[in-house]
Amino acid sequence: MLRQLLPALALLGGASTALAGNAVAGKTVFARCASCHQVGPAARSTFGPHLNGIVGRRAGSLPGYGYSAALKASGLVWDEATLRAFIKAPGDTVPGTKMRLWWLGSERQLDDLLAYLRTFP
């Protein structure tokens, strides 16, 4: 029983982030990202890098993807706060980034998206 609960508990992280979003709803929000990014067991980098394991990863560090010099030199580590800022305004967060996004979602949708991304360690 505990073995079955461990994956669910891992998704929760800290209590403050566990309640911050709905991963099921986040899958729908991710559809906006899916034209450039992939997640899941077969994910690979295409137009954008795959996002498996994005939370906790150093920005611009995924092998095999051609990041902008600005992102590689940013020194960022993708935690919830930096992802939130970057998704809302990539060019403000990392001037010179190649990522182009015009976030039109709500804070709740962003919470859901981040909860969904946490399901791909």
C-alpha positions as CSV (number, residue, x, y, z in Angstrom):
1,M,0.0,0.0,0.0
2,L,2.7,2.4,0.9
3,R,4.5,1.6,-2.3
4,Q,1.4,2.7,-4.2
5,L,1.2,5.9,-2.3
6,L,4.8,7.0,-2.8
7,P,4.3,8.4,-6.3
8,A,1.4,10.5,-5.2
9,L,3.3,11.8,-2.2
10,A,6.2,12.7,-4.4
11,L,4.0,14.8,-6.5
12,L,2.9,16.8,-3.5
13,G,6.3,18.1,-2.6
14,G,5.8,20.6,0.2
15,A,2.4,21.2,1.7
16,S,2.4,24.8,0.3
17,T,2.8,23.7,-3.3
18,A,0.6,20.6,-3.0
19,L,-2.5,22.7,-2.9
20,A,-1.2,25.2,-5.5
21,G,-2.6,23.4,-8.5
22,N,-4.5,20.6,-10.2
23,A,-2.3,18.4,-12.4
24,V,-5.3,17.1,-14.3
25,A,-6.4,20.6,-15.2
26,G,-2.7,21.4,-15.9
27,K,-2.6,18.8,-18.7
28,T,-5.2,20.9,-20.6
29,V,-3.2,24.1,-20.0
30,F,0.0,22.3,-21.3
31,A,-1.7,22.0,-24.7
32,R,-0.5,25.6,-25.3
33,C,3.1,24.5,-24.6
34,A,2.9,21.2,-26.6
35,S,3.6,22.8,-30.0
36,C,7.1,23.4,-28.8
37,H,7.7,21.2,-25.7
38,Q,7.1,17.5,-24.8
39,V,6.7,15.7,-21.5
40,G,6.4,12.0,-20.6
41,P,8.4,8.8,-21.1
42,A,8.9,9.4,-24.8
43,A,9.5,13.1,-24.6
44,R,12.4,14.6,-26.6
45,S,13.6,18.0,-27.4
46,T,12.3,19.4,-30.7
47,F,11.6,23.1,-31.3
48,G,11.9,23.5,-27.5
49,P,13.6,21.3,-24.9
50,H,11.5,18.6,-23.3
51,L,10.3,19.5,-19.9
52,N,10.7,16.3,-17.9
53,G,12.5,17.1,-14.7
54,I,12.3,20.8,-15.3
55,V,11.7,21.7,-11.6
56,G,15.1,21.8,-10.0
57,R,17.1,21.8,-13.3
58,R,19.6,24.5,-14.0
59,A,18.3,26.7,-16.9
60,G,20.0,26.0,-20.2
61,S,21.6,22.7,-19.1
62,L,19.7,19.9,-20.8
63,P,22.2,18.1,-23.1
64,G,21.5,18.1,-26.8
65,Y,19.3,21.2,-27.0
66,G,20.6,24.5,-28.4
67,Y,19.7,27.1,-25.8
68,S,20.2,30.8,-26.2
69,A,23.5,32.2,-24.8
70,A,21.3,34.3,-22.5
71,L,19.5,31.4,-20.9
72,K,22.7,29.3,-20.5
73,A,24.4,32.3,-18.8
74,S,21.3,33.2,-16.6
75,G,22.4,31.1,-13.6
76,L,18.7,30.3,-13.0
77,V,17.6,27.1,-11.4
78,W,14.0,26.2,-12.4
79,D,12.0,26.3,-9.2
80,E,8.3,27.3,-9.0
81,A,9.1,31.0,-8.6
82,T,11.5,31.2,-11.6
83,L,9.2,29.1,-13.8
84,R,6.2,31.3,-12.9
85,A,8.1,34.5,-13.8
86,F,9.6,33.0,-17.0
87,I,6.2,31.7,-18.2
88,K,4.6,35.0,-17.6
89,A,7.3,37.1,-19.3
90,P,10.3,35.1,-20.7
91,G,12.1,38.2,-22.1
92,D,11.7,40.1,-18.9
93,T,13.1,37.2,-16.8
94,V,15.9,36.3,-19.2
95,P,16.6,39.1,-21.7
96,G,17.8,37.6,-25.0
97,T,16.0,34.2,-24.5
98,K,14.7,32.4,-27.6
99,M,11.5,31.5,-25.9
100,R,8.5,33.4,-27.1
101,L,5.3,33.1,-25.2
102,W,2.4,35.4,-24.6
103,W,0.8,34.1,-21.4
104,L,-2.9,34.7,-21.5
105,G,-3.8,32.4,-18.6
106,S,-4.9,33.0,-15.1
107,E,-2.9,32.5,-11.9
108,R,-5.0,29.3,-11.3
109,Q,-4.0,28.0,-14.8
110,L,-0.4,28.7,-14.0
111,D,-0.7,26.8,-10.7
112,D,-2.3,23.9,-12.6
113,L,0.4,23.9,-15.3
114,L,3.2,23.8,-12.7
115,A,1.4,21.0,-10.8
116,Y,1.3,19.1,-14.1
117,L,5.0,19.6,-14.8
118,R,5.8,18.3,-11.3
119,T,4.3,14.9,-12.4
120,F,7.3,14.4,-14.8
121,P,10.4,14.1,-12.6
